[in-house]
Amino acid sequence: MKKRKFRPFWSYDVLKTEAWLNSMASKGWVLTKIHFLRRLFVFEKGEVRNTDLKIIYDKNTFGAPEMIKEDTSFEEVLAEKHYYVLNVLDSTSEYIPSHEKLLSRNQKIKYVVGLILLINIMMTMFPMLIITFAIIFGEGITFESTEVMESSPYTLGEIVVGIIQIFLYLFSLMIPTWMIYTYFKLGKSNKRLIKECGVNLDVKFTTPNNKISSKEEWKEMKKSNKLVRKIKIGWFYSPDKIEAWLEGMEKKGFNLLRMSKLGNSFYFEKGTPRNVKYHVDYQNKNDHDYFNINKESGWDLFFTSVTRFFAFSVWGQVYDEQMPTFYTDKETKIKHAKRLAISFTVWMIPMAILYIGLSILYFTSFTSFDELDFSSWLLFTPIMFLIVSLEYSIFTYRIIRYYFRIKKSVV
């Protein structure tokens, strides 16, 4: 006797899926196959068993590694491309495969979905704001049509087209609904996986925790005018320039204490001039080893991005004579700059093109109405789209220029 279960979102919460598989085994349903593409789980009726199943994701293997297969602490239940299922027979084993790679994949999915949602919100927000302004501050919006509607009943073709339009409309609602569900569901389950995998980063050693520990001390520094705040927007796109600026501030006697959570504000203490080497580092993913290695090498962490993916970190190290280097070889420096440039241009260039296209689309649609006044608030929408497109173009230019500056400096 076989039973098939369709679970389209099983990977959104793998711990819950594993608990469900164990409960099925306790009822005598033995897992025999998982169609990962079809999101289908196949069971056969068998003996009642107490299991501790784990679904492991690894895109570099087909089934469990040999060291796992040879370990008597595990029993390989299923082996598929990129996935394998283990039954943990001995929970005290020193090596139990973790969900860290699945967590990494889910975090990337969450990031991409969140970015798409943000873009859609911005695209929807502009027209709604403009229409609202036009209604409140203008004389409203009037569209006139000279077309005479006939009172004849709908034909069969018109009914079919209407039904298709309804289905397309419902489908268009399903996509953002799915994306919202994906974003928040992954956010919740990722927290559980982070706790289970033990990969929650502790960066409490960030400067100035070793120097200023209380809010009262910060307030006292502000009152005595010892604290200076500087705001820099968009410095991520020219890391070498912000490094030079920070080093110049240190030579003037402004010692960097910390940065804001978003990285736009820099807080300096009026102190003594000193030599400090700063480095803005970009990583697709940060982990414990990354922070620990740099900390042990004498670097102080002043800032790290809120997200662990596409993360920027600002490091600094005081020196006397010999200037320290974050990356010792030329190839690594060029590779780092190239990775940063590619990571941003692959989505900023399409975004710039998208907003140019939207601006043209809005402008041509508005000018098709003969009665539309060109002073209308509606013209604000394509103008705003052009401004956003210009911003993306400038950021793209700056990040590409950064790459060529680094490449030229190390030659």
N, C-alpha and C positions, 0 to 999 in steps of 0.2 A: 504494500500500500504506500503510495507516494502522496506527498503534500507539497504544494508550491506556494510560496509567499512572496509577494511583490512589495519591496521596501525601497522606494525611489530615493529617499534621503538618508539611507543607513550610514553613509560616511560622515554625515553632519555631526553625528554623535556615536562614535564607534564604541565607546564604553557602554552605552545603553544597548547597542546592537549585540555586543558580546554577552551582556546579561540576559538578553532575550534568547540568544542561542543556547545558553546554559539552561535556561528555564525549559526550552523545547526538549533538550536532552534529558532533563529530569522527568519529562512526561513520556519518554520513550521514542522521541522523534530524533533520528540520527541524521546529521548534516552530511549530504553526499555530494552536493554540487552548488557552486555559486556562479551564476552568470553575471559577472560584474557589469558588463555593458548594459544588459537588460535589467539590472538591479533585482534579479530573481534568485531566491533561495529555495533549494530543493531538499526535501527530507524524505526519509524512508522510516517506516515503523519498525522499531527494533527493541532492544533491551533498555530498560531505565538505567541511566548513568548520571553520576555526578561529575561534571566536567568543569574545566577552567579554560575556556577557549579564548584565544587571542587572534585577532585579524591583524596581520603585519603587512605594511605597505613598504615596498622597496622596488623602485623602478629599474634597478640594475640587476635584478635576479629573476629567475623563474623557479619559484619554490624556495624552500628554506636552504640556507647555506649548509655545506657539509658538516661543519662543526656543530650545527644545531641538530642535524639528522643523527649524528653519532652520539649525541648527548642523551643519556637515558632519562633525563629529567623532562624530556619533551616527546610528544607524539605528533608527527605531521599528519594532519587530517586532510587537508587539501593543498594542492599546489597549482597556481595559475600564474599567468604573466603579470608581473608587478605585485602580486599578492600571494600570501600563503597563510594557512590557518593552523595554529598549534594548539594542542591540548597540554597545558602545563601540569605535569604529574608531580613535580616537586617544586613547591613555591619558594623553598629556601635556596634554590640554585643561585650560584653567583652571577650567572649571565642569563637574564631573561630579556628577550627582545622588547624594545620599547616602541611607543607610537610616535617617536620624535619626528620621523620622516613624514608620517601622515599629518602630524601637527604642522610641520613646515609647509606642506602642500595646502592645507586648509587655511593657514594664515595668508598665503599668497592669494587664494581664491577670495577670501574676505576683503583683502586690500583692493583687488581689481573690481569686485562687485561694488565696494564702497565708492571707488573712484567713478564708476559708471553712474551710480545713483547720484553722486554729487553733480556730475555734468548734466544729468537729466533735470535735476532740481533747478540748476541755474538756467537751463534752456526754457523751463516752464515758468520760472519766476519772472523773467524779464517781460514777456508779453502781458502777464497778469498785472504786474505793477504799472505798466504803461497804460493799459486799459483802465485800471483803477484811477490813475492820475487824470486821464482824459475825462472820465465821468465826474470826478470830484471837482477838478479845477477848470475843466473846459466846459463846452456846451453839449457834451455827450458825443456819441458816435452814431451816425445815421448812414445806413446803406440803403440805397434806393434801387429798385429793380423794375424795369418796364415789361417784364415777362408776364403774360396773362396765364393764370393757372386754369386749366380746363377741368370741368367737373366730371369728366369721364372716369369710370372705375379703373382700378389698377389692372394691368395685363399680367399674365402669368410670368412673363419675363421680368417685369418690375418687382413682382413679389419675390421671385427667386433672388434677384439682385439685392433686395432689401434684407432677406434672410442671411445672405452671405455677408453683407455689411454688418449685421448684428453680431455674427460669429467672429468676424474680424475685430470688431470693437471689444468683444469679451476677451478675445485672445490678447489684444493689446493691453488689457487690464491685468491679465494673468502674468505677463512678463515682469512688470514692476512689482507686483505682489510677491512673486517668487524671489525676486532679487532682495526685497526687504526682508522676507523670511530667511533667506540664505545668510544675509549679513548679520542679523541679530542671533540666529540660531548658532552659527559658527562662532560668534563672539562668546556666547555662553558656554558652548562645549569646549572651545579652545582653552578657556580658563581651567576647566577640569583636566584637560590633557596636560597643560603646563604644570599643574600641581602633581599629576601622576608621573610625568616624565622628570620632574625636578629641574626644569629649565627656566624657572622664574629668575630673571637676572636681578642681582642685588648690586646697585651702583650707588650705595650710600656713601662710598668713599669719595664721591664727587666733591671737589672744592666748592665752597669753603667750609664744609662740615667739620674739618679738622682745625678750623680757625674761629668761626662764628657759629655758635650752636643754638642761639635763642633769638626770638623775634625782638626782645627788648634790646639786644645788642645792635640789631639792624636799625631799630628806631633811634637809638642813641647816635649811631653813625650818621643818620640822615639829619638829625637836629644839629649836629656839630659840623655839617657840610663836608664831611670826610668821604661821603659816598657820591659818586658821579654816575649818572645813567646816560647811556648813548643808545640810540635806536638805529638799527640797520635793517632795511627791508631787501629781501632777495639776494642776500650775500651768498646763498647756497650755489648760485650759478657762477660765481667767481671766487672759489675758495682761496686761491693764491693771493688775491688782493686783500681779503679779510685777514689772512695771516700776516701780511705786511703791515696792515693797519694796526693790528693788535700789538705787534712787536714795536711799532713806532710809539704807541701809547705807553708801553712799558718804559721805553727810553726817556719819555717825558715825565715819568714818575707816577703814572696812573696804572696801578696794579690790578689786573682783572681778578675779581672775586668769584663771580658766577654769571650765568646767563638765565634768561627766563625759560619757562618750559617749552615755548614755541621757538626760542632761539633768536627772537627779534630784538631783545633788550640785553645790553651788556652793562654790568655793574662793576665800576672801578672804585678802588680805594686810593685816596691821595696819599702816596707814600714816597718812596725813594726810587730813582731811576735804576733799572736793572736790565740785564740781558736775559730775555726769555725767548725760546724758540717755540712757535706755535705751529700746529699742524691740524688741518681740517681733513678728517678721514671719512670716506664713504664706503659703506659695505652693503651688499645685498642682504646680508643677515649677520647679526651680532650674537655672540654666545659668551659663555663664561670664560672660555679660554682666551678669547680676544681681549677682554677687559683685564683679565689677570696677568697676561703676558706683558701688556703695555704698562700696567701698574708696576710690575716687578722691574721693568726696565727704567723706572724713574719718571714716567710721564704722569702728570696730574690731569684728571678728567674734569673739564669745566662744563661740558654740555653733551648730551646724547639725545637723539630724537625720541619722541614718544613711541613711535612705531618701531618694531624691531626689524622691519623690512624697509629697504631703501633708506637706511639709517645714516645720519650724519653724526659724527662725534668730533668735539673740539678738544685737543690735547695740548698741554703746555709743559715745558721743562726749563727750569732756571739753569744757567750755565755761566762759567767764568771766562774761560778762554776758548776751548774747543766747542763749537756749536754741534749739538746732537742732531741726528737725522732719524726720522721715523722709518723711512724706507732707504735702505743702504744702496741698492743697485738701481741703475737707470731703467732697466726693463720693467721693474715693478712699478716705478713712478709713472711711466708711460701707460702701462697696463691699467693702473688705477684711474688715471685721467680719462682713458678711453672708455672704461666701464661706466664711469660717471656720465660722460657725454652721451653714450649710446642709451643708457637707462632713461634719460630724460628726453632726448630727441625723438625716440621711437613713439612717444605719445604726444609730445608738444607740437611737433610738425603736423600730425593729423588733426589736432585740436585747432591749430591756427587755420588750416584749410577748411575745417568744418564751420568755424565761425564766419569766415569770409563767405562761404556758400550760403549760410543762413542769412547773412546780411543782404546778399544779392537777392535771395528768395523773398525776404520780407519787403525789400524796397520795390521790387518789380510787382509784387502782389498789391502793395498799397497804391502805387501809381496807376494801376489798372482801373481804379475807380475815378471817374471823371469829376465827381462832386467832392472828392477828398481834398481838403486844404493842406498844402505842404507845410503849414505851420502846426499841423496836428501833433499831439503828443506821440502818436504812433510812429512818427519818424525817429523818435528817440531810440526805439528798439534796434533798428539796423545800425544806427550810430554806435550804440553800446556794444553790439556784436563786433563792429570794426575795431573798437578800442580793445576789447578782449583779445581779438586776433592779433592786434599789434603787440600787446603784452607778451603773448606766447612767442611771437616772432623775435622780439627783443631778447627774451630769456633763452631761446634757442641759439641766437647769435652769440650771446655771452658765454654759454656753455661750450660751444664749438671753439670760440676764441680761446677759452681757458685751456682746452686740450692742445691746441697748437702752440700756446705759450709754454706749456710744460714740455712738450715735445722738443721745442726749440732750445729751451734752457738746459736740457740734459744732453744735448748732442755735443 
